[in-house]
């Protein structure tokens, strides 16, 4: 059983950057596809980005494409989400989630992810 812990959230001005981390205490992340989801107040949870177990395949929501980059360092048991050119509409609680796919791909369907972290708040405001 994974215990996922997100970190790196905070308050940033529009146009700024943050790097979120998703670390696992306990089991290795090597065999898991990892995704980032976010949920803003009063809105449904939204898939942001995901990465396959090898890191070879990634996927991004249209709203973040070209601004966010997902990566993983399996030696550090950590997945990162680099967020640049942040906008006020990126404000949300960001969650990382893990699942096992039987091939080296990843998808942004939240119902396919069965292990979740507690979330980290990202606020983009001047």
VENHUZI-V653856 format. One record per pair of residues at least 24 apart in sequence whose C-alpha atoms are under 10 Angstrom apart, sorted by sequence separation. I is the first residue (numbers start at 0). GAP is how many residues later the second one is. If there is no record, write none. Layout:
# VENHUZI-V653856
{{I | GAP} {I | GAP}}
This chain:
# VENHUZI-V653856
{{0 | 24} {1 | 24} {2 | 24} {28 | 24} {29 | 24} {32 | 24} {33 | 24} {34 | 24} {35 | 24} {36 | 24} {54 | 24} {93 | 24} {94 | 24} {95 | 24} {0 | 25} {1 | 25} {3 | 25} {29 | 25} {32 | 25} {34 | 25} {92 | 25} {93 | 25} {94 | 25} {0 | 26} {1 | 26} {62 | 26} {63 | 26} {92 | 26} {93 | 26} {94 | 26} {0 | 27} {1 | 27} {62 | 27} {91 | 27} {92 | 27} {93 | 27} {50 | 28} {91 | 28} {92 | 28} {93 | 28} {49 | 29} {50 | 29} {91 | 29} {92 | 29} {1 | 30} {5 | 30} {90 | 30} {91 | 30} {92 | 30} {49 | 31} {90 | 31} {91 | 31} {48 | 32} {89 | 32} {90 | 32} {91 | 32} {47 | 33} {89 | 33} {90 | 33} {35 | 34} {87 | 34} {88 | 34} {89 | 34} {90 | 34} {34 | 35} {87 | 35} {88 | 35} {89 | 35} {33 | 36} {85 | 36} {86 | 36} {87 | 36} {88 | 36} {33 | 37} {85 | 37} {86 | 37} {87 | 37} {33 | 38} {85 | 38} {86 | 38} {87 | 38} {85 | 39} {29 | 42} {28 | 43} {29 | 43} {30 | 43} {35 | 43} {28 | 44} {29 | 44} {33 | 44} {34 | 44} {35 | 44} {28 | 45} {29 | 45} {33 | 45} {34 | 45} {35 | 45} {52 | 45} {27 | 46} {28 | 46} {32 | 46} {33 | 46} {34 | 46} {45 | 46} {47 | 46} {49 | 46} {52 | 46} {58 | 46} {27 | 47} {28 | 47} {29 | 47} {44 | 47} {46 | 47} {47 | 47} {48 | 47} {49 | 47} {50 | 47} {51 | 47} {52 | 47} {56 | 47} {57 | 47} {58 | 47} {59 | 47} {60 | 47} {27 | 48} {28 | 48} {29 | 48} {44 | 48} {45 | 48} {46 | 48} {47 | 48} {49 | 48} {51 | 48} {52 | 48} {55 | 48} {56 | 48} {57 | 48} {58 | 48} {59 | 48} {18 | 49} {20 | 49} {22 | 49} {27 | 49} {28 | 49} {39 | 49} {42 | 49} {44 | 49} {46 | 49} {51 | 49} {53 | 49} {54 | 49} {55 | 49} {56 | 49} {57 | 49} {58 | 49} {16 | 50} {17 | 50} {18 | 50} {19 | 50} {20 | 50} {21 | 50} {22 | 50} {26 | 50} {27 | 50} {28 | 50} {39 | 50} {40 | 50} {44 | 50} {52 | 50} {53 | 50} {54 | 50} {55 | 50} {56 | 50} {16 | 51} {18 | 51} {20 | 51} {22 | 51} {25 | 51} {38 | 51} {39 | 51} {40 | 51} {51 | 51} {52 | 51} {53 | 51} {54 | 51} {23 | 52} {24 | 52} {37 | 52} {38 | 52} {39 | 52} {40 | 52} {51 | 52} {52 | 52} {22 | 53} {23 | 53} {24 | 53} {37 | 53} {38 | 53} {39 | 53} {50 | 53} {51 | 53} {52 | 53} {22 | 54} {23 | 54} {37 | 54} {38 | 54} {39 | 54} {50 | 54} {51 | 54} {21 | 55} {22 | 55} {23 | 55} {36 | 55} {37 | 55} {38 | 55} {49 | 55} {50 | 55} {51 | 55} {21 | 56} {22 | 56} {36 | 56} {37 | 56} {38 | 56} {49 | 56} {50 | 56} {20 | 57} {21 | 57} {22 | 57} {36 | 57} {37 | 57} {48 | 57} {49 | 57} {50 | 57} {20 | 58} {21 | 58} {35 | 58} {36 | 58} {37 | 58} {48 | 58} {49 | 58} {19 | 59} {20 | 59} {21 | 59} {35 | 59} {36 | 59} {48 | 59} {49 | 59} {19 | 60} {20 | 60} {34 | 60} {35 | 60} {36 | 60} {46 | 60} {47 | 60} {18 | 61} {19 | 61} {20 | 61} {34 | 61} {35 | 61} {46 | 61} {18 | 62} {19 | 62} {33 | 62} {34 | 62} {35 | 62} {45 | 62} {46 | 62} {17 | 63} {18 | 63} {19 | 63} {33 | 63} {34 | 63} {45 | 63} {46 | 63} {17 | 64} {18 | 64} {32 | 64} {33 | 64} {34 | 64} {45 | 64} {16 | 65} {17 | 65} {18 | 65} {31 | 65} {32 | 65} {33 | 65} {44 | 65} {16 | 66} {17 | 66} {31 | 66} {32 | 66} {33 | 66} {15 | 67} {16 | 67} {17 | 67} {30 | 67} {31 | 67} {32 | 67} {14 | 68} {15 | 68} {16 | 68} {17 | 68} {30 | 68} {31 | 68} {32 | 68} {14 | 69} {15 | 69} {16 | 69} {28 | 69} {30 | 69} {31 | 69} {13 | 70} {14 | 70} {15 | 70} {16 | 70} {28 | 70} {29 | 70} {30 | 70} {31 | 70} {32 | 70} {13 | 71} {14 | 71} {15 | 71} {28 | 71} {30 | 71} {32 | 71} {34 | 71} {36 | 71} {5 | 72} {7 | 72} {12 | 72} {13 | 72} {14 | 72} {31 | 72} {32 | 72} {33 | 72} {34 | 72} {35 | 72} {36 | 72} {4 | 73} {5 | 73} {6 | 73} {7 | 73} {12 | 73} {13 | 73} {14 | 73} {21 | 73} {22 | 73} {30 | 73} {31 | 73} {32 | 73} {33 | 73} {34 | 73} {36 | 73} {3 | 74} {5 | 74} {7 | 74} {11 | 74} {12 | 74} {13 | 74} {19 | 74} {21 | 74} {31 | 74} {32 | 74} {33 | 74} {34 | 74} {35 | 74} {11 | 75} {12 | 75} {13 | 75} {19 | 75} {20 | 75} {21 | 75} {34 | 75} {11 | 76} {13 | 76} {19 | 76} {34 | 78} {11 | 79} {33 | 79} {36 | 79} {10 | 80} {32 | 80} {35 | 80} {38 | 80} {9 | 81} {31 | 81} {33 | 81} {34 | 81} {35 | 81} {37 | 81} {39 | 81} {33 | 82} {36 | 82} {37 | 82} {38 | 82} {39 | 82} {8 | 83} {35 | 83} {37 | 83} {39 | 83} {8 | 84} {37 | 84} {8 | 85} {6 | 87} {5 | 88} {6 | 88} {5 | 89} {4 | 90} {5 | 90} {3 | 91} {4 | 91} {5 | 91} {3 | 92} {4 | 92} {3 | 93} {23 | 93} {2 | 94} {3 | 94} {22 | 94} {1 | 95} {2 | 95} {21 | 95} {1 | 96} {1 | 97} {21 | 97} {21 | 98} {20 | 99} {19 | 100} {19 | 102} {17 | 104} {16 | 107} {15 | 108} {13 | 109} {14 | 109} {15 | 109} {5 | 110} {8 | 110} {9 | 110} {10 | 110} {11 | 110} {12 | 110} {13 | 110} {14 | 110} {3 | 111} {4 | 111} {5 | 111} {6 | 111} {8 | 111} {9 | 111} {10 | 111} {11 | 111} {12 | 111} {13 | 111} {14 | 111} {1 | 112} {2 | 112} {3 | 112} {4 | 112} {5 | 112} {6 | 112} {7 | 112} {8 | 112} {9 | 112} {10 | 112} {11 | 112} {12 | 112} {13 | 112} {1 | 113} {2 | 113} {3 | 113} {4 | 113} {5 | 113} {6 | 113} {7 | 113} {8 | 113} {9 | 113} {10 | 113} {11 | 113} {12 | 113} {0 | 114} {1 | 114} {2 | 114} {3 | 114} {4 | 114} {5 | 114} {6 | 114} {7 | 114} {8 | 114} {9 | 114} {10 | 114} {11 | 114} {1 | 115} {2 | 115} {3 | 115} {4 | 115} {5 | 115} {10 | 115}}
